[in-house]
Amino acid sequence: MSHDIGAGSLLSGNNAKLRKRHFAELRLKAYGITAIAVAGLALFWLLGSVLIQASGAITETYVTIPVELEAKRIDPDGTGDPKIILRGSFDKLTKDALKAHFPTVTGRSEKRALYDVVSGGASFELAEMVAENPALIGQTIDYRFLASDVADLYLKGDFGDLEMLDISGKLTIDLDGDDARITSDAADFSRVLAEVNERLRTDAKRLRRQAARQNNAVSVYQARVNAAVTEEAKTKAQAQLDGAIDKRDALLAEADALETRASAEATTDSATEVLDEGNRSVFIHVDSGWLKLTALTADGAEGKVMVPPNGAINATSDWEFLMTDLPETSRKVTDTQVIALEELKSEGAVDHVFNWRFFTSSDSREPELAGIRGAAAGSFWTMLVTFLLAFPIGVSAAIYLEEFAPKNKFTDFLEVNINNLAAVPSIIFGLLGLSVFLGVFGVPRSAPLAGGIVLALMTLPTIIIAARAAIKAVPPSIREAALGVGASKVQTSTHHVLPLAMPGILTGTIIGMAQALGETAPLIMIGMVAFIVDVPGGITDSASVLPVQVFRWSDFPERAFEAKTGAAICVLLLFLVVMNALAIFLRRRFERRW
């Protein structure tokens, strides 16, 4: 009986241990699945954010405007010489075309905003087209001008869309020159006034949130004043405290003014809301005309004619009420540009085409003209120099260390330092290149030659380590068989060992080159961050590279460069994926099983 009880207890204990072990295995699997899921989500989020950012660079925008190619401004003598034509006043022709298309734009600032609808480089492209076809001189043609970055972003919806408001009444407009008095036989203006007031309250809430954050700064500076031990430190902290208090109080005062203004207009039927630059812009589109409201009441509005209607407006129901989502002072695109672009869009004069320019143009200060051709060419020449230096030297060093070098303290010292060099931060190699190759040997600054040498030094340890591992993986029987039939040590290494180890060597080399392709810090140190417009034609020409181009564009203030940055990152990632896929293909295609 006692024996049966002991056996049962032992079996129960074994079952408990088995369940515990199964639970541990399941827990380990859960950890692994969780880690993979987190890594996958992080990768998906990273790639998704980059692709969304790059989507704005897929297309570019053109606006078609009639332009008169006056001979007196292009080629007064009628020579037809392309050199003379290219020196013509095409910038003036472009501005005249815009003024002729929008004759009501008369103010200096409004004209400047109108001219910014098209790219600064559009006139040069017009000049090149006319130089190639001088027969166009003297004609009026419909020319597709490249839109500026601001116009492109607005037409793509990145600066917000015009919000169409509900209307129910018939519109009447009394014109007095460029001024207009606008009324409706329904409560349309009352509803718009309520909407404007609601936006004012929203602005007031935003200002109060900013004031609350500024109040946190007040608390921090007050603590510094209390903790100051010297008079100088106390004076400095007190100045910072006073500045923070002034900013907070100014924000609160502005919020109070907006709330008071909105409340007064909401409770008084005769109150007038002035629609200045700090308020939302409200437009009326009627009979191909555009009016911008300057003052708004519950009964009607006053406005300025931006584009005159085709005729008198009297009790028409075919009209639109539109409002911007931000005040003019809070957005890049001005009201003049908004109306000009909306008018061009209604005329069917706006085209979105695939942005081949991004791949065929070099860098530019104008976002709509910038491309990656120069940086891609610089990356090609830099990688060529890197490969031609790092591959033969790295493979030769690996063969020597693995096949010929004696095992002593010196070779052990070399192996330790090669492994250490593989972990050295890349910027250290940039400092080395700056001080030695540029400073001592006089290698051209900002050239692929200098960048290639620096990246070759950085890639060399990776290639040596990968090549040694591939050579070591070749079975000793291959060497013994070659030596047994009379081959020398050199013949054995070059004719038998090296070809069998080459797939592994190439795999390590491609991975090292892919790492070098994405490096930025060492190239910045040797001056490859400079603004280079020309496409490099050799290893000694000034150039930039793709990762440095991404770094530069990400630091530019123009919003359109955000999309360019994302697109350049996608191109760089594509190159890296292709190089790593090539490494995997070579390993699987030529890998031998021993």
C-alpha positions in Angstrom: 0.0 0.0 0.0 2.8 2.4 1.0 4.6 1.4 -2.2 1.6 2.4 -4.4 1.3 5.7 -2.5 5.0 6.5 -3.1 4.7 5.6 -6.8 1.6 7.9 -7.2 3.4 10.7 -5.5 6.4 10.3 -7.8 4.1 10.3 -10.9 2.2 13.3 -9.7 5.5 15.2 -9.2 6.7 14.2 -12.7 3.5 15.5 -14.2 3.8 18.8 -12.4 7.4 19.2 -13.7 6.2 18.3 -17.2 3.4 20.9 -17.0 5.9 23.5 -15.7 8.3 22.7 -18.6 5.5 23.0 -21.2 4.4 26.3 -19.7 7.9 27.6 -19.8 8.1 26.6 -23.5 4.8 28.3 -24.3 6.0 31.4 -22.4 9.2 31.5 -24.4 7.3 31.1 -27.7 4.9 33.9 -26.6 7.9 36.2 -25.9 9.4 35.4 -29.3 6.1 36.1 -31.1 5.6 39.3 -29.1 9.1 40.5 -30.0 8.5 39.7 -33.7 5.1 41.5 -33.6 6.6 44.6 -32.0 9.5 44.6 -34.5 7.1 44.2 -37.4 4.8 47.0 -36.1 7.8 49.3 -35.7 9.0 48.5 -39.2 5.5 49.0 -40.6 5.2 52.3 -38.8 8.6 53.5 -40.0 8.1 52.5 -43.7 4.5 53.8 -43.6 5.5 57.2 -42.3 8.2 57.5 -44.9 6.0 56.5 -47.7 3.2 58.8 -46.6 5.8 61.6 -46.4 7.2 60.8 -49.8 3.7 60.7 -51.5 3.8 64.4 -52.0 6.8 64.1 -54.3 5.3 61.6 -56.7 3.6 64.3 -58.8 4.4 67.8 -59.7 2.0 70.6 -60.7 1.8 72.7 -63.8 -0.5 75.7 -64.5 -1.3 76.7 -68.1 -1.4 80.4 -68.8 -1.4 82.3 -72.2 2.0 84.1 -72.7 2.8 86.5 -75.5 6.3 85.9 -76.8 7.1 89.5 -77.8 10.0 89.6 -80.3 11.3 92.9 -78.9 11.9 91.3 -75.5 13.4 88.0 -76.9 15.1 88.6 -80.2 14.7 92.2 -81.3 16.9 91.8 -84.4 15.3 88.5 -85.5 18.6 86.6 -85.5 17.1 83.3 -84.3 20.4 82.7 -82.4 19.7 80.4 -79.4 22.3 82.2 -77.4 20.6 85.6 -77.9 17.2 84.1 -77.3 18.3 82.6 -73.9 19.3 86.1 -72.8 15.8 87.4 -73.5 13.5 88.9 -70.8 11.5 85.7 -70.1 11.0 86.5 -66.4 9.3 89.7 -67.4 7.2 87.9 -70.0 6.1 85.4 -67.3 5.0 88.2 -64.9 3.2 90.0 -67.7 1.3 86.8 -68.5 0.2 86.4 -64.9 -0.9 90.1 -64.7 -2.8 89.8 -68.0 -4.6 86.7 -66.7 -5.5 88.4 -63.4 -5.8 92.1 -64.2 -7.6 93.0 -60.9 -4.4 92.2 -58.9 -2.9 95.7 -58.6 -1.2 96.1 -55.2 2.6 95.5 -55.0 2.4 92.8 -52.3 -0.6 91.2 -54.2 1.5 91.1 -57.4 4.4 89.6 -55.6 2.2 86.9 -54.3 0.7 86.3 -57.8 4.2 85.9 -59.3 5.0 83.3 -56.7 2.2 81.0 -58.1 4.7 79.8 -60.7 8.2 78.5 -60.0 11.2 80.7 -60.2 12.7 78.3 -62.7 9.7 78.3 -65.0 10.9 81.3 -67.1 14.2 79.5 -67.7 12.3 76.4 -69.0 10.3 78.7 -71.3 13.5 80.3 -72.6 14.9 76.9 -73.4 11.7 75.9 -75.3 11.7 79.0 -77.4 15.5 78.7 -78.1 14.8 75.2 -79.5 11.9 76.5 -81.6 12.5 80.2 -82.6 9.4 80.1 -84.9 7.3 80.6 -81.7 8.6 84.2 -81.3 5.9 86.7 -81.9 3.1 84.3 -81.1 0.8 83.9 -78.1 0.9 80.4 -76.8 -0.6 78.5 -73.9 2.4 77.5 -71.9 2.5 75.1 -68.9 4.4 76.8 -66.2 5.8 74.7 -63.3 3.9 75.7 -60.2 5.9 76.9 -57.1 6.2 74.8 -54.1 3.6 76.8 -52.2 1.1 76.5 -55.1 1.9 72.8 -55.5 1.2 72.1 -51.8 -2.0 74.0 -51.8 -3.3 72.3 -54.9 -2.5 68.9 -53.3 -4.4 69.9 -50.2 -1.4 70.2 -47.8 -2.3 73.8 -46.9 -5.9 72.9 -46.3 -8.9 73.1 -48.6 -11.5 75.8 -48.9 -14.5 74.8 -46.8 -17.8 75.2 -48.6 -20.5 76.7 -46.4 -24.2 76.0 -46.6 -26.4 78.6 -48.4 -30.1 78.9 -48.9 -30.8 82.4 -50.2 -30.4 84.4 -53.3 -27.4 86.7 -53.6 -27.3 90.4 -54.6 -24.1 92.4 -55.1 -23.9 96.2 -55.4 -20.6 97.1 -57.0 -18.7 100.4 -56.5 -15.5 100.0 -58.4 -13.5 97.2 -56.6 -15.7 97.5 -53.5 -18.9 95.5 -53.1 -21.9 95.4 -50.8 -23.3 91.9 -50.6 -26.7 90.7 -49.3 -28.8 87.6 -49.3 -32.6 87.2 -48.8 -31.9 84.4 -46.3 -29.9 84.0 -43.1 -26.7 83.0 -44.9 -24.5 85.7 -43.5 -25.9 85.1 -40.0 -24.8 81.5 -40.1 -21.4 82.5 -41.4 -21.0 85.0 -38.7 -21.8 82.3 -36.1 -19.2 80.0 -37.7 -16.6 82.8 -37.6 -17.4 83.4 -33.9 -17.0 79.7 -33.2 -13.6 79.8 -34.9 -12.6 82.7 -32.7 -13.5 80.8 -29.6 -11.4 77.9 -30.9 -8.5 80.2 -31.3 -9.0 81.5 -27.8 -8.8 78.0 -26.4 -5.6 77.3 -28.3 -4.1 80.5 -26.9 -5.1 79.5 -23.4 -3.3 76.1 -23.9 -0.2 78.0 -25.0 -0.5 80.2 -21.9 -0.7 77.2 -19.7 2.5 75.8 -21.2 4.1 79.2 -20.7 2.9 79.2 -17.1 5.0 76.0 -16.6 8.0 78.0 -17.7 7.1 80.7 -15.2 7.2 78.1 -12.4 10.6 76.8 -13.6 12.1 80.3 -13.8 10.6 81.2 -10.4 12.3 78.2 -8.9 15.6 79.3 -10.4 15.2 82.8 -9.0 14.6 81.3 -5.5 17.6 78.9 -5.8 20.1 81.5 -7.2 23.1 81.9 -4.9 24.8 84.7 -6.7 23.5 88.1 -7.8 24.4 87.5 -11.4 22.5 84.2 -11.5 19.5 85.8 -9.8 19.4 88.7 -12.3 19.6 86.3 -15.3 16.8 84.1 -13.9 14.7 87.1 -13.0 15.0 88.4 -16.6 13.9 85.0 -17.9 11.0 85.0 -15.4 9.8 88.4 -16.5 9.9 87.4 -20.1 7.9 84.3 -19.5 5.3 86.2 -17.5 5.0 88.8 -20.3 4.4 86.1 -22.9 1.9 84.3 -20.7 0.0 87.5 -20.0 0.0 88.5 -23.6 -1.5 85.1 -24.6 -4.1 85.4 -22.0 -5.0 89.0 -23.0 -5.3 87.9 -26.7 -7.5 85.0 -25.7 -9.7 87.3 -23.6 -10.1 89.7 -26.5 -11.1 87.0 -28.9 -13.7 85.6 -26.5 -15.1 89.0 -25.8 -15.2 89.8 -29.5 -17.0 86.5 -30.3 -19.5 86.9 -27.5 -20.4 90.5 -28.4 -20.9 89.6 -32.1 -23.0 86.6 -31.1 -25.4 88.7 -28.9 -25.6 91.8 -31.1 -27.3 91.6 -34.5 -25.8 94.8 -35.7 -22.2 93.9 -34.7 -19.6 93.9 -37.5 -16.8 91.4 -37.7 -13.8 92.7 -39.5 -12.2 89.9 -41.5 -8.5 91.0 -41.4 -5.4 88.9 -41.8 -5.8 87.5 -38.3 -9.2 86.1 -39.0 -10.4 83.4 -41.4 -10.7 84.4 -45.0 -14.2 84.2 -46.4 -14.9 84.3 -50.2 -17.9 84.3 -52.5 -17.6 82.7 -55.9 -20.4 83.7 -58.3 -20.6 83.9 -62.1 -16.9 83.2 -62.6 -16.1 86.1 -60.2 -14.4 86.0 -56.8 -15.0 88.4 -53.9 -13.1 88.5 -50.6 -15.2 89.6 -47.6 -13.7 92.4 -45.5 -16.5 92.9 -43.0 -19.3 90.7 -42.0 -22.7 91.3 -40.2 -25.7 89.2 -39.7 -27.5 91.0 -42.5 -24.8 91.1 -45.2 -21.2 91.8 -45.9 -18.7 94.2 -47.5 -16.0 92.8 -49.8 -13.4 93.5 -52.4 -13.6 92.2 -56.0 -10.7 89.9 -56.7 -12.0 88.6 -60.0 -14.9 90.5 -61.4 -18.1 88.6 -62.3 -19.2 88.4 -65.9 -22.2 90.7 -65.2 -24.5 92.2 -62.6 -25.5 90.0 -59.7 -29.1 90.4 -58.7 -30.9 87.7 -56.6 -29.0 84.8 -58.0 -29.0 81.4 -56.4 -26.0 80.1 -58.3 -23.2 81.1 -55.9 -20.8 79.6 -53.3 -19.7 80.6 -49.8 -16.2 79.5 -49.0 -14.0 79.8 -45.9 -10.3 79.0 -45.2 -9.5 76.7 -42.3 -6.7 79.1 -41.1 -6.1 82.9 -41.0 -3.9 84.3 -43.7 -1.1 85.0 -41.2 -1.0 81.3 -40.2 -0.5 79.8 -43.7 2.0 80.1 -46.4 -0.5 80.6 -49.2 -2.0 84.1 -49.4 -5.6 85.0 -50.3 -4.4 86.3 -53.7 -2.8 83.0 -54.4 -5.8 81.0 -53.2 -8.1 82.8 -55.6 -5.7 82.7 -58.5 -5.2 78.9 -58.0 -8.9 78.2 -57.6 -9.6 80.2 -60.7 -7.0 78.3 -62.7 -8.4 75.0 -61.3 -11.9 76.0 -62.4 -10.6 76.8 -65.9 -9.0 73.3 -66.1 -5.6 74.9 -66.3 -4.0 72.8 -63.5 -2.3 69.5 -64.3 -0.7 67.0 -62.0 1.9 64.8 -63.7 4.4 62.2 -62.6 7.5 63.9 -61.1 10.2 62.7 -63.5 12.1 65.9 -62.6 12.9 64.3 -59.2 15.1 61.7 -60.9 16.5 63.8 -63.7 17.4 67.0 -61.9 20.1 67.9 -59.4 19.9 69.8 -56.1 18.2 73.2 -56.0 17.2 75.8 -53.5 13.7 75.7 -55.0 11.9 72.6 -53.7 9.9 72.1 -56.9 13.1 72.0 -59.0 15.2 69.8 -56.7 16.1 66.3 -57.7 18.5 63.4 -56.7 20.4 62.9 -60.0 23.5 64.7 -58.7 23.5 62.9 -55.4 22.8 59.5 -57.1 25.8 60.1 -59.4 27.9 61.1 -56.4 26.9 57.9 -54.6 27.8 55.8 -57.6 31.3 57.3 -58.0 31.9 57.2 -54.2 30.8 53.5 -54.0 33.0 52.7 -57.0 36.1 54.1 -55.3 35.1 52.3 -52.1 34.8 49.0 -53.9 38.0 49.3 -55.9 40.0 50.1 -52.7 38.3 48.0 -50.1 37.6 44.7 -52.0 41.1 43.8 -53.3 42.9 45.0 -50.1 40.4 43.3 -47.8 40.4 40.0 -49.7 44.2 40.0 -50.0 44.5 40.7 -46.2 42.1 37.9 -45.4 44.0 35.4 -47.6 47.3 36.3 -46.1 46.0 36.2 -42.5 44.1 32.9 -43.0 46.5 31.0 -45.4 50.0 32.4 -45.0 50.5 34.4 -41.8 52.2 32.6 -38.9 50.4 32.3 -35.7 52.3 34.7 -33.3 51.7 37.7 -31.1 51.9 40.1 -34.1 49.2 38.4 -36.1 47.1 38.1 -32.9 47.5 41.8 -32.4 46.4 42.4 -36.0 43.3 40.3 -35.6 42.3 42.0 -32.4 42.6 45.5 -34.0 40.8 44.5 -37.1 37.9 43.3 -35.0 38.1 46.6 -33.0 38.1 48.7 -36.1 34.8 47.2 -37.2 33.2 48.7 -34.1 34.8 52.2 -34.3 32.2 55.0 -34.9 32.1 56.1 -38.5 32.7 59.8 -37.6 36.2 58.8 -36.5 37.0 57.7 -40.0 35.7 61.1 -41.2 38.0 62.9 -38.8 40.9 60.7 -40.1 40.0 61.6 -43.7 39.8 65.3 -42.9 43.2 65.5 -41.1 45.2 63.0 -43.3 43.8 62.7 -46.8 42.6 66.2 -47.1 45.1 68.0 -44.9 48.3 66.0 -45.7 47.8 64.4 -49.1 45.7 67.2 -50.6 42.8 65.0 -51.8 40.1 67.2 -53.4 37.5 68.3 -50.8 33.8 67.3 -51.4 35.0 64.8 -54.1 33.9 61.1 -54.4 37.6 60.2 -54.3 37.9 61.5 -50.7 34.6 60.0 -49.7 35.5 56.7 -51.3 38.8 56.5 -49.4 37.1 57.2 -46.1 34.3 54.7 -46.7 36.9 52.1 -47.9 38.7 52.4 -44.6 35.4 52.0 -42.7 34.3 49.0 -44.8 37.7 47.2 -44.8 37.4 45.5 -41.4 33.9 44.1 -42.4 35.2 42.7 -45.7 38.3 41.2 -44.0 36.2 39.5 -41.3 33.7 38.2 -43.8 36.4 37.0 -46.2 38.3 35.2 -43.4 35.2 33.4 -42.3 34.4 32.3 -45.9 38.0 31.1 -46.4 38.0 29.2 -43.2 34.8 27.5 -44.2 36.5 25.8 -47.1 37.3 22.2 -46.0 41.0 21.3 -45.4 40.6 18.4 -47.8 40.5 20.8 -50.7 43.8 22.3 -49.7 45.3 18.8 -49.1 44.1 17.5 -52.5 45.6 20.5 -54.3 48.9 20.2 -52.5 48.9 16.5 -53.1 48.9 16.9 -56.9 51.8 19.3 -56.8 50.1 22.7 -56.5 52.0 25.4 -54.6 50.6 27.2 -51.6 49.8 30.3 -53.8 48.2 28.1 -56.5 46.1 26.3 -53.8 44.9 29.5 -52.4 44.1 31.4 -55.6 42.9 28.5 -57.8 41.0 26.4 -55.3 40.3 28.0 -52.0 39.5 31.5 -53.2 36.9 30.5 -55.9 35.1 28.3 -53.4 35.1 31.1 -50.7 34.1 33.8 -53.2 30.3 33.6 -52.6 30.8 34.2 -48.9 33.3 37.0 -49.6 30.9 38.7 -52.1 28.1 38.5 -49.5 30.2 40.2 -46.8 31.4 42.8 -49.3 27.9 43.7 -50.5 26.7 44.0 -46.9 29.7 46.2 -46.1 29.0 48.4 -49.2 25.4 48.7 -48.3 26.4 50.0 -44.8 28.8 52.4 -46.5 26.1 53.7 -48.8 24.0 54.8 -45.9 26.7 56.6 -44.0 26.5 60.3 -43.5 28.7 61.5 -40.6 32.1 60.7 -42.2 31.2 62.3 -45.5 30.0 65.5 -43.7 33.4 65.8 -42.1 35.1 65.9 -45.5 32.8 68.5 -47.0 30.4 66.4 -49.1 27.5 68.3 -47.4 28.2 71.3 -49.7 25.5 72.6 -52.1 26.4 71.0 -55.4 24.2 71.7 -58.5 26.3 70.1 -61.2 26.2 66.3 -61.8 29.7 64.9 -61.1 31.4 63.3 -64.1 34.3 61.7 -62.2 35.8 60.9 -58.9 37.5 64.3 -58.5 34.5 66.5 -59.2 32.6 68.1 -56.3 29.6 65.9 -55.4 27.2 65.0 -52.7 25.7 61.6 -51.9 22.1 60.4 -51.2 22.3 60.1 -47.4 23.9 63.6 -47.2 21.2 64.9 -49.5 18.6 63.5 -47.2 20.3 65.2 -44.2 20.5 68.6 -46.0 16.8 68.5 -47.2 15.5 67.6 -43.8 17.1 70.8 -42.4 15.6 73.1 -45.0 12.6 75.3 -43.8 10.5 74.9 -46.9 7.7 72.4 -46.3 7.9 71.0 -49.8 11.4 69.6 -48.9 9.7 67.2 -46.4 8.2 65.2 -49.3 11.5 65.4 -51.2 13.3 64.0 -48.1 10.8 61.1 -47.8 11.2 60.3 -51.5 15.0 60.4 -51.3 14.8 58.1 -48.3 12.7 55.6 -50.3 15.2 55.6 -53.1 18.1 55.0 -50.6 16.1 52.2 -49.0 15.5 50.7 -52.4 19.2 50.6 -53.1 19.9 49.1 -49.8 17.2 46.4 -50.3 18.5 45.6 -53.7 22.1 45.3 -52.4 21.0 43.0 -49.6 18.8 40.9 -51.9 21.8 40.5 -54.2 23.9 39.3 -51.2 21.2 36.7 -50.4 21.0 35.6 -54.0 24.7 35.1 -54.3 24.9 33.2 -51.1 22.1 30.8 -52.1 23.2 30.5 -55.7 26.8 29.7 -55.1 26.8 28.3 -51.6 28.3 24.8 -51.2 27.4 22.2 -48.7 30.4 20.4 -47.3 
